[in-house]
Amino acid sequence: MGGAAKVPQMTRTASDLAGLLPSGRVLADPVHLASYAHDEAAGAPFALPAAVVRPQDTSEVAAVVAYCAGRGVPVVARGAGTGLSGGANAVEGCVVVAFDAMDRILEIDPDERLAVVQPGVVNDDLRAACAAKGLWYPPDPASSPWSTIGGNVATNAGGVCCVKYGVTRDYVLGLEAVTGGGEVVRLGRRTAKSSAGYELAGLLVGSEGTLGLVTEITLRLRGERPREHTVVGFFDDLPGAGRAVARVVASGVVPSALELVDRYCLRAVDEWKRMGLSDGGNVLLLARCDAPGAAGEQEAGTVLACFEAAGAAWCERSGDEAEADALFAARRLVYPALERTGRVLSEDVCVPRTLVPEMLGRLERSARERGVRIASLAHAGDGNLHPMLVVPRGDERELARGREVFEGIVEEAIGLGGTVTGEHGVGLLKMRGLARELGPAALDLHRGIKRVWDPAGILNPGKVFAG
Ligand SMILES: Cc1cc2nc3c(=O)[nH]c(=O)nc-3n(C[C@H](O)[C@H](O)[C@H](O)COP(=O)(O)OP(=O)(O)OC[C@H]3O[C@@H](n4cnc5c(N)ncnc54)[C@H](O)[C@@H]3O)c2cc1C
């Protein structure tokens, strides 16, 4: 047999890219390929990428995408891989473009109150840099110690203070991105307002790497974070806590946080950190109010009255800010605490805020009827619920059963006028729910928009919607 040995596609893609880029940018050994292959979503399929590329600037990203567009090679963008819906999961033969080396804060302008960053900047690093200049970048996902601004933009991430201060979308002024054809486009603005053209920067927010790779972001900042007053309440059951949330919403007070943590979550944190949280009661509601001066105190008083009127087993205004911070820190530990006990399936439905008690009641009923234990964590003030099921690692049957239970929960949420994902994005796991929520005509619009941005269909194919 003569002729050159057949070079596998995987090796060809990696070696071509290595020839195209400065040295050290391309990773192709099996250990690296495996470590960049998937995000944190339990049960979302993934393949090994053909190559991982860690570009250092926009021109390198554009060169990679142009190469892939010419050969029909799929491209999957990746921030820190903390996503919970499989959005960053590698697909067969793809190139993963990992943004962890594009992690510079390019500018913080205190006068214009804006920041310009590369996509790989970690959320907490930006927040710390802003705080050092007396400024505040509010979007605060519980993954803020690890997740990147690029990933936050691509998923339109929310967080604890978003109930009052909005989600990532509300802070994106402008973007630079590489389209599916490898073209670099600058979108949006640095000005206070603009009516120039379509809002294409906004279109990229929440597009989960299916329309373009975001290479630079201009973000709106706020002045220093106001002082907060904390209210803590324990409730006997989920619907009781839900009624307290509905009362707060109806009172007109907009808290700067309104978080719910149920007994399974509290116990998981206790087992790990020995904080004694679950001794307090079954369901914890944590609220914060930050109106300036005496108004903040008044707001906290109103929230406390709402908790009492909804039948709290115990509630109090916290006089000790360190203790209050510890409670919020514990809330952030829930997901890793549950992960210590098995694989965590996590949902992200969002319902109208007044229907939070109804949805929480349905969650309890669903758990009872299906004989499963659903742990509940929620950005309750937004109506954004994160029911979670822990399944033993390696138990594919339980995983499939869990997915089925969650399909039912998604149906319930959509039936209540809710949405399949409040903040995690659609990725691979919520595609069915999205199709149901949008309907065929709106899905076709999505497909049409995708064709314009990504004519070769190489950007994160098979994610968010089919075809
Ligand atoms: C413990 C824990 C707590 C969490 N808490 C929250 C929370 O409170 N709120 C919340 O919203 N989410 C939360 N998440 C989910 C996750 O952290 C967010 O979705 C986050 O925004 C993902 O950022 P990332 O950098 O990890 O992105 P990745 O997971 O790497 O990617 C997410 C998506 O963005 C795309 N993407 C990444 N970078 C780019 C880019 N530069 N250009 C184009 N597309 C890109 C990817 O292709 C993928 O589709 C949590 C996750 C964990 C593990």
The ligand as a Tripos MOL2 file, in Angstrom:
@<TRIPOS>MOLECULE
LIG
   53    58     1     0     0
SMALL
NO_CHARGES

@<TRIPOS>ATOM
      1 C1        -22.1080   26.9780   41.4860 C.3       1 LIG1
      2 C2        -22.7840   27.6660   40.3300 C.ar      1 LIG1
      3 C3        -23.6170   28.7350   40.5740 C.ar      1 LIG1
      4 C4        -24.2330   29.3980   39.5130 C.ar      1 LIG1
      5 N1        -25.0140   30.4810   39.7750 N.ar      1 LIG1
      6 C5        -25.5560   31.1920   38.7560 C.ar      1 LIG1
      7 C6        -26.3440   32.3550   39.0180 C.ar      1 LIG1
      8 O1        -26.5840   32.7450   40.1640 O.2       1 LIG1
      9 N2        -26.8320   33.0310   37.9540 N.ar      1 LIG1
     10 C7        -26.5770   32.6320   36.6580 C.ar      1 LIG1
     11 O2        -27.0280   33.3080   35.7280 O.2       1 LIG1
     12 N3        -25.8580   31.5270   36.3900 N.ar      1 LIG1
     13 C8        -25.3360   30.8080   37.3990 C.ar      1 LIG1
     14 N4        -24.5930   29.6770   37.1340 N.ar      1 LIG1
     15 C9        -24.4100   29.2400   35.7320 C.3       1 LIG1
     16 C10       -23.1350   29.8100   35.0410 C.3       1 LIG1
     17 O3        -22.1700   30.1790   35.9820 O.3       1 LIG1
     18 C11       -23.4870   30.9890   34.1500 C.3       1 LIG1
     19 O4        -24.2690   30.5290   33.0600 O.3       1 LIG1
     20 C12       -22.2740   31.7520   33.6060 C.3       1 LIG1
     21 O5        -22.7220   32.9240   32.9540 O.3       1 LIG1
     22 C13       -21.4000   30.9430   32.6590 C.3       1 LIG1
     23 O6        -20.1650   31.5960   32.5110 O.3       1 LIG1
     24 P1        -18.8730   30.8030   32.0190 P.3       1 LIG1
     25 O7        -17.7630   31.7870   31.8610 O.co2     1 LIG1
     26 O8        -18.5950   29.6690   32.8990 O.co2     1 LIG1
     27 O9        -19.3640   30.3280   30.5910 O.3       1 LIG1
     28 P2        -19.3600   28.8750   29.9330 P.3       1 LIG1
     29 O10       -20.0620   27.9050   30.7880 O.co2     1 LIG1
     30 O11       -17.9870   28.5290   29.5070 O.co2     1 LIG1
     31 O12       -20.2330   29.1660   28.6200 O.3       1 LIG1
     32 C14       -21.5960   29.4700   28.7340 C.3       1 LIG1
     33 C15       -22.1630   29.7590   27.3310 C.3       1 LIG1
     34 O13       -21.5990   30.9500   26.8220 O.3       1 LIG1
     35 C16       -20.9220   30.7180   25.5810 C.3       1 LIG1
     36 N5        -19.7460   31.5900   25.6060 N.ar      1 LIG1
     37 C17       -18.7890   31.6620   26.5560 C.ar      1 LIG1
     38 N6        -17.9200   32.6270   26.2640 N.ar      1 LIG1
     39 C18       -18.3270   33.1910   25.0920 C.ar      1 LIG1
     40 C19       -17.8390   34.2380   24.2620 C.ar      1 LIG1
     41 N7        -16.7510   34.9460   24.5750 N.pl3     1 LIG1
     42 N8        -18.5150   34.5170   23.1220 N.ar      1 LIG1
     43 C20       -19.6300   33.8450   22.7850 C.ar      1 LIG1
     44 N9        -20.1350   32.8380   23.5310 N.ar      1 LIG1
     45 C21       -19.4890   32.5220   24.6740 C.ar      1 LIG1
     46 C22       -20.6360   29.2270   25.5740 C.3       1 LIG1
     47 O14       -20.5340   28.7050   24.2520 O.3       1 LIG1
     48 C23       -21.8460   28.6830   26.2970 C.3       1 LIG1
     49 O15       -22.9240   28.5780   25.3970 O.3       1 LIG1
     50 C24       -23.9990   28.9630   38.1780 C.ar      1 LIG1
     51 C25       -23.1680   27.8670   37.9400 C.ar      1 LIG1
     52 C26       -22.5680   27.2150   38.9980 C.ar      1 LIG1
     53 C27       -21.6670   26.0450   38.7050 C.3       1 LIG1
@<TRIPOS>BOND
     1     1     2 1
     2     2     3 ar
     3     2    52 ar
     4     3     4 ar
     5     4     5 ar
     6     4    50 ar
     7     5     6 ar
     8     6     7 ar
     9     6    13 1
    10     7     8 2
    11     7     9 ar
    12     9    10 ar
    13    10    11 2
    14    10    12 ar
    15    12    13 ar
    16    13    14 ar
    17    14    15 1
    18    14    50 ar
    19    15    16 1
    20    16    17 1
    21    16    18 1
    22    18    19 1
    23    18    20 1
    24    20    21 1
    25    20    22 1
    26    22    23 1
    27    23    24 1
    28    24    25 2
    29    24    26 1
    30    24    27 1
    31    27    28 1
    32    28    29 2
    33    28    30 1
    34    28    31 1
    35    31    32 1
    36    32    33 1
    37    33    34 1
    38    33    48 1
    39    34    35 1
    40    35    36 1
    41    35    46 1
    42    36    37 ar
    43    36    45 ar
    44    37    38 ar
    45    38    39 ar
    46    39    40 ar
    47    39    45 ar
    48    40    41 1
    49    40    42 ar
    50    42    43 ar
    51    43    44 ar
    52    44    45 ar
    53    46    47 1
    54    46    48 1
    55    48    49 1
    56    50    51 ar
    57    51    52 ar
    58    52    53 1
@<TRIPOS>SUBSTRUCTURE
     1 LIG1         1 GROUP 0 **** ****
